[in-house]
Amino acid sequence: MITQLSKVLFSASVITLLAQVLGLLRQSLVVGFFGFSRGLDVYQTAYAIGAVTVFSLNVITESILTSIFSKIREDHGEPILRQSMGWYLVVTLFVAIGAAAIFLVLFPLVSLLYGAGFSDGDAELLRSLSVDFLPLVVLGIPYFAVSAAVKCLWKFGWAFSAEIVLMLGSIGFIYFEHDRVGLIAVGYAFGYLIATLFLLSGLSAGGLGFSRNAQFKFRPLLKRATQHYGALQYASLTSVVERIWLSYVPHGGISGLGVSQQLIMGLSGVLSFRDAYLVPLAERGNREKRLRGLILMMAILSSVVVAFLLPLAEDVIKVLFQYGKVTETDVGMVSNIFSIGLIGMLASAMANPLWRFLQMEGNHRIFMVFYTFTLSSTFVLGWLLVRYLGYGVYGVASIALLNSAVGCLFAFIAIRGTCNLFRLRWFFMLVGVFVLLGAIGMASRYLSGLFFVPGFFRSLGAASVYVPVVVTLGVLLKKRYWHLVA
């Protein structure tokens, strides 16, 4: 199983790398068309309202169905699993319709809080975007449900390829239709639509039925979904507080933070292999060792990425976004936010698999404790850093960094009841690795700066130094340490 997991993670890293390149292209198109404008600020706020009300159901659907499908396959075999999937997928359609109703009811109410610092014109634009987001709400849940089904059949090639289909569809739509910011959400929905159809074609190839012998249990599904959604809604109070403070930052700050967060999420998606580890970890045999190796791998990979990008943050943002309506001042702002986010990614790269594992295990208590902490810290520090000291969007980014670090600590504490993962010598080893990689990253940037101006060529020059050195270092250390992550 470990060998199989390694193959899955390797294929995931290759395919999702292409998906992330397309994601960067999509972001560049959006920023180039709209700039870091107040209109894009309002769009980001509308997206945040969707995230706090219904978008969490996407992840919940995938996590719960992955756990259920994996258990059916283990206990009854693939034929019974295929006969059961149809019922679950039909249920997700009704969940999507219900989510749309919830969204339409809650959007005007939540917009009053999220737009507390907006002008009347901005608030009106925010309310009007609810209609544009409706297709995205309806199509997201079925996509993640079908994706979970495909992954549980170990058809990871289909699942990862669907990400590319999704990106290409949304990019094509946004390229041709960008007269107003609401069409960004419609473009995302179009990508979900064609990606879902693509996955269904792969899923139906082996048969998909509605047999009476199917292992379909609605009440446990509803109970788990309700528990997860309730816990995440409590967690969303932190986002509500954060968005209230964000409504007071200067124009462009919200969209700058949003773009930076999307970059970090894209990098995290590559490092997490698009959550391909969920299916192997849902299966009981020898998973403590798999989880331990996964966490160490995440820590090392995130250190490699952060140590390279942190010194080159401004160069990266300049290459990706300094087009169209984007100014040099915008680049400086976003690069600073991006740097703060990169540091937080070191913690979140390790914490995210642990949180997903705890979610599958049904450990809700630790979630509530952590959410209470983030709510309190965001409220107090938001008032201090944003409203009182006037740090604006940098204050909000710093709060997110603190919450990521504490979240990693909470996750490690919670997992001790299930798996014994922590080793003090590993902690010092990882610190040493990051310091060494950081020194290599800084040296690469310095050497490249002797020959190239800031931007694409300095980044390329730094990569030509950094990558061979790190690969050589990895080859030299592989024999001694590979058994820890294999």
N, C-alpha and C positions, 0 to 999 in steps of 0.2 A: 504493500500500500504506500510505503514511503517513496519507493521508486515511481509509482504511478502519480503520486502527488507532485513530485519533482518535475515530471514531464508536463503535468497540467500547468504548473506555475511557470515553467519555461515558455510553453506555447502562449500562455496568457500574456507574459511580458512582451513577447514579440508582436503579437497582434494588437494589443492595446496601445503599444507605442505608436503605431500608425493612427489609431483612433485619437490619441492625444494630439498628434500633429494636426489632424483635421479639426480637433477642438480649438487649437490655437488659431487656426485659420478662421474659424467661425467667430472667435472673439475679436480677432483683428478686423474682420468685416464689420461687426457691430460697432466697435469703437471708431473705426474709420468713417462709418456712415453718420454716427450720431455724436461723436466726441464725448468728452467727460462733461456732459451738459446736464442741465437740470431735468431735461426730459428723460435722460438715461437714469438719473437719480430716482425719478418717480417710477420708472420701470423696475428698477432694482427693488424698490420698496414694495411694489405690487407682487413681485416674485417672492419677497420675504413673507408677505401675507399668505400666499399660497403655501409656503413652506411651514408656516406656523399653524395652518388650519388643516390641510389635507395632504400635502406632498409627503409627509412622513408615512402615510399609508403605503407608499411605493416600497420603501425599505421594509416595513412591517410585513407586507405581503410576501416579499421575497424570502425573508428570514423564516417566517412561519411555514410557508409551503415547502421550503428546502428541508426543514426539520421533519415535516409530516411525510413528504415524498421519500426521504432517505429511510425513514423507519418502515414505511410500507415495503420498500424494495428489499430491505434487510430481512423483514419478517415473512413476506409473502412472494417475493420475486418480481421481476420486471413485468410479466404479463398482467398480474393483478394491479401493479402500479399504473400501467397504461389504461386499464379499464377504470381506474379511480380518478385519473387526472381530469377527464372530461367534466365530471361533476364539480370539482374544485374550480376549474377555469370558468365554468358558467357562473358560479357564485361570485367570482371576482368581477364579472360584468355588472351584477347588481350592486356590488360594493362601489364600483366606479360611479354608477348613477347616484347612489346615496352620497358619495363624496362631492359630486357636483352640486347637489342640493345644499349640503352643509356649506360649501364654498360660497354659494350665492347669498346665503343668509348671513354668514359671518363676515364677508368681505367689507360691507359698508361700516359695520361696527368696529372691526379691527383697524380700518383705515383712519378712523378718528384718532386712535392712539398713535399709529405709525406716522401719521402726517401732522402730529401736534405742532411742529414748528414750520409747517408749510404755509405758503401764501394761499389765498382763495383759489387762484388759477391752478396752482400745483395740486391742491386738494381735489379740485374738480377733475383734472386729468387722471389722478389716481383712481377715483371712483369709476371713471369710464373704462378703465383697463380690465375690469372684472369679466366683461364679455369676451375679450380677446384671450383670456387665460382659461376659459371654460373648456375648450377642446384639449388643452394640455392636461387638465385635471382628469377628464374622462379617459384619455388614452394612456396615461402613465401607468395606472394600476394593472390593466391587462398585459402591458408589455413586461412588467416585472414578474407577473405570475407565469407567463409563458416562458420567460427566461429561466425562472426557477425550475420549471418542468424539464426544460432542455438540459440544464446543468445536471439535474439528478439522474438523467439518462446517460451522463458522461459524454454528452455531445457538446463539448466545450468549443469546438471549432465553430459550430453554428452560433453559439451564444456570443462569442467574441466578434465574429464577423458581423453580427447584428448591430454591434456598436458602430462599426464602420458604415453600415447602411444607414443607421440613424443620423450619423454626422453628415453624410453626403446629402441626405434628403433635406435636413434643416439648412445646410449651407446653400444648396441650390435655391430653396424657397426664399431665404433672406437676401440672397444676391439679387434676385429679380423683384422682390417685394419688400421695400424698406421705406415707404413713404411716411410711416409713423412708427413710434416705438412699440405699439401693441402688436405689430406684425412679427416682432421677434418671437413672442410666445406662440403665435400661430405657426411659425416656422419650426419651432421645437416640437409642436404637436404633430406636424406633418412627418417629421423624422420618426416619432414614436409609431405612427400609423404604418409606415412602410416597413419599419423594423419588426413590428409585431406580425405582419403578414409574412415576412421572411422567416421568422421563427416558427410560425404555424406550419409553413411548408415543410420544414425540417422535422417538426414534431409529428406530423401526420404520416410521414413516410413509413413509420413502423407500426402504425395503427393507433387509434385513440378512441376509446369506447366509453359507454355509459352502462356497463353491465350491472345486474343486480348483485353480483358477487363482489362488487367494488367495495374497497375499504374507505367509505366516505362517512365521516362523522362531523355533522355541522356544529353541534353544541361546543365540543372542545375547540374547534376552529374559532367560533365566535368568542368564546371566553378568552382565549389567548390573544386574539386581535384586540379585544376590548381592554385587556390589561396593558398591552404594549402601547396602545393609543392613549390610554389614560395617563400612563407614565410619561410618554413623550409630550402630551399636552401640558403636563405640569412643567416639564423641561422647557416648553416653549415660552413660559413666562419670562425666562431669561432673554429670549429673543425679543419679546415685547418691550422689555425695559431697554435693551440695547438699541432698538429701533427708535424709541422715544428720544434717546440721547442723540442718535444719528440725525434726526430731523432738524437738529440745531447746528449741525456742522456746515461750513461754507459750501457753496455750489461746487459740484464735482466730487466732493468727498465720498458721498454714498456710492456713486458709480465706480470711483477709484478703488474703494474697499471691496466692492463686489467683483470687479475684474481681478483684483489680487487674490481674493478668496477662491475664485474659479480656477486660477492658475494653480494655487496650492491644492485644490481638490483634484485637478487633473494629474498633478504629480503624485498625489497620494493614491489616485486610482491606478497608476502604473505600478507604484511600489506595492500596493495591496493585491496586484494581479486581478483586479476587478472582482475581488471577493471570491475568487475561484476556490479558496481554501474552505469555504463554508460547507460544501458537501463532504469532503474528507473528514473535517472536524465533527460533523454531525454523526458520523459513524463511530461507535464506541471503542473499538479495538485499538489499543496502543496510542490513543490520541494525546495523552500527556506529553509523550516524547515528540509527537508531531507539532503540538502547540509550542513547546519550548524551542524547537528548531525554527519554527516560523517567526517567533518573536525576535530571536537573535538575528535571523536573516533580515527582518524589517529594520532593525536597529542599524545594521551595517550598511544596508542599501540606502537608507535615508541619510546616514552620515556622509556617504559618498556623494550623493546628490547635493545636499545642503552645503557641504564644504566647497564644492565647485561654484554653485550659484550665488552664494552669499557675497563674495567679493565682486561678482559681476552683475549684481542686481540691476543697476542702472543701465548697463549695456543691454541686458536681456529685454528690459521694458522698452528701451529705445528701438531695438530691432523689431519687436512684436507690434508696437502700437503707435509709433510716431509717424502716423500717416493722416491724411485728411484733415480733420479739425483738431487734432491733438497737438498741444504746444509743449515747449521745453519744460515749462513749469508743471504741466500735468505729468510729464515723465518723471520729474524729480519726486513729486508727491507719491505716485504709484510705486516707484522703486523703493521708497522708504517703507511704505506699508507692506510691500512684498518681502522686504528683508525681515521685518518683524514676524510675518507669517511663516517664513522659512524656518526660523528658530522654533516656533511652535510645532512645526511639522515633525521635528525630531521626536517629540513626545507623542503626538497623535498617531504616527506611523506604528508605534508599538502598542498604543492603547486601543486603537480601533478593532484589531482582531480579538482582543480580550473582551471588549464590550459586546461584539457580535456573538462571541462564545457564551458570555453570561446571559445574553438575550435569548439564545437558544435553550439555555438551561433553565430559564424562567426565574432568574435571580433579580427580583424587582426592588428589593429593599435597598441595595447599594445604589441603584439608579436614583431612587428618591433622595437619598442622602447627598449624592453628588449634585443633583439638580438643585437642591436647597442651597448648597454652597455657591454654585454658579449664579443663582438668582440674587443672593445676598451680595456677592462680590461685584456683580455687574451694576446693581443699584447704587451701592455706596461709592465704588470707584468711578462709576459713570458720572455721578454728580460731582465728585472731586476733580477728576481729570478733564471732563468735557465742559461742564457748566461753571465750575469755580476757577480752575486753573487755565481753562481755555486751550487745551491741547487738541481739541477737535477730533478728527478721525484717527490721529495717532494715539490718542487716549483710548479709543474704542479698540483699536488693534492690539494695544498693550494688555487690555483686559482679557481679550481672547487668548493671548499668549499665556497669561497666568492660568486661565481656566484649563488650557490644554495640558500644562505641566501638572496641575493638581489632578486632572482627570486621569492621567497616566498613573499617578500614585494610587488613586482610589481603585483603579482597575486591578493593579497588582495586589493590593490588599484583599480585594474581593475574591480574586481567583485562588487565593491560598486555601480556601475551603474545599476546592475541587482538585487543583493541581499545585504541586510544589515547584514553582518555576524559578524563584529568585535564588541566585548565587552571588555572593558579594564579589567574588573574583571576576565574574562576568561583568559586573558594573564597572570595575576599575579597568578591565580590558576594553570595554566600549568607550570609556572616557579617553583612554590612551589612543584608540583608533581615531576618534574624532579630532583630537588635538593634532595627530600626525596628518590626517587628511586636510585639516584646516591650514596647516603650514604649507602643504603641497599646493592647495588651492590659491593661497595668497602669493606664493612664489610664481605660480603659473600666470596669474594676472599681471604681476610685476614684469616678468620677462616678456610677455606679449605686449605690454604697454610700451616697451622700449622700441618696438618696431611698428605698431599699429595704433591708429586713432581709436577712441572709444566707440563702441558699436559692434557691428557684425564681425569685422575682421579681428578686433581685439578678443572677442569671445571665441572666435574660431582658433586664433593663435593660442589662447589659454587652454582650449580643449585639446589641441594637438600636443601640448606638454602634459596636461593633467591625466588624460586617459591612458597613455602608454605607461606612465609612472604607476598609476593605481592598478592597472591590469598586471603589471610586473610584480608589484607588491602582493596582489592577490594570489598569483601563481606560486610565489615563494612561500606564502603562509597556508596555502590550501591543504597541504599534506598534514599539517599539524592541527588545524582547526576545523576542517570540513566536516568531521564527524559530529560536531556540535549542531550543525544546521541541516545535515543531510536527512 
